[in-house]
Amino acid sequence: MTFVVGSMMGAAAGILTGLYYGAIFPAMGFVPGIKAFVAMVMGGLSSIPGAVICALILGISESMATTFVSSGWSDMVAYGFLILTLIFFPNGLFGARRERV
């Protein structure tokens, strides 16, 4: 049932996006998908509230970055956050620590 509902929502989103932009092409959702992945990794793979908080942080920081750099470079903010998170917080900002055996 979950896959049915998820597929229906994906189809509805694709139809609405195609109607909004007037065209549909295969790589339409690549950039938003990458940003969702970055938010998930930043928040921790097991923490849904962490992913939501990090998505908000990511969105606000990208919109603030357009003040200082060109809007074409604002996507690099997400990649920078991903690199910094993986270096300093490998489990994510809200991820649970694993016990060492």
N, C-alpha and C positions, 0 to 999 in steps of 0.2 A: 504494500500500500504506500509505503514511503517513496519508493521509486516511481510509482505512478504519479503521486502528487508532485514530486520534484520534477519529473519530466513535463508535466502539464504547466508548471510554473515557468520552466525554462522555455517551453514553446511559446507561452504567452509573452514572455519578456522578449524573445526573438522577433515575434510578430510586431509588437509595439515599437521596438527599436528600428525595425525595418520601415515601418510606417513613418516614424519620426525623421529618419535620415533619408528616406526615399530609395535606399539600396540595401542589399544584404550581401556580405562577403564573408568568407570563412574565418578570417582573423579578427573579426569585430570585437570579441571579448577578451583578447589576449592581454591588453594592458590592465583592464580592471581585474582580471584573474590573477595577474602577477601581484597587483597591489593587495588583493585579498590574501594571497599566499604570504606576503610580507607581514601583514597584520596578524595572521595566524601564527607565524613563526615568532614574531616579536612578543605576542601575548603568551605564548607557551602552547604546545600542541594539545594539551589536555585541559586548557582553560578557556571556555567560551567567553566569560566576562572579560578576561584579559585580552582576547582578540578584539572584542568590541571597543574596549578602552584604547587599545593601540591603534585601531582603525580611526578613531576620533583624533588621536594625537597625530597620526599620519596625515589625515585630511586637513587639519588645521595648519600643520607645518608646511604642507605643500601649497596651500593658499597664501600663507605668509611668505613663502619663498619667492613667489612671483613679484613681491615688492622689491626684492634685491637682485634677482636674476630674470632672464627672459622666461616666458611661460613654456618654451620648448625644453628648458632645462629643469623644470619643476619635477619631472618624473624621476630625476636622479636623486631626489630627496628620499624616496622610498628605497632605492637601492643602497644609499648611504646608511639609512637606518638598519637595513637588513645586515649589511656588513658589520656595523658596530655592535648590533645585537648578537650576532654569531660569535664575534670575538670576545666580548665581555660577559654576555649572559647566554651561554649555549643552550640552556633549558628554557629560554624566554624570560620576559620580565615577571610573569606571574606563574611560571611553570614550577612544578614540584621538583624538589631535589631528590636524586636517587641515592639510595644507601649504597655505600661501597662494601663489597663483599670480600 
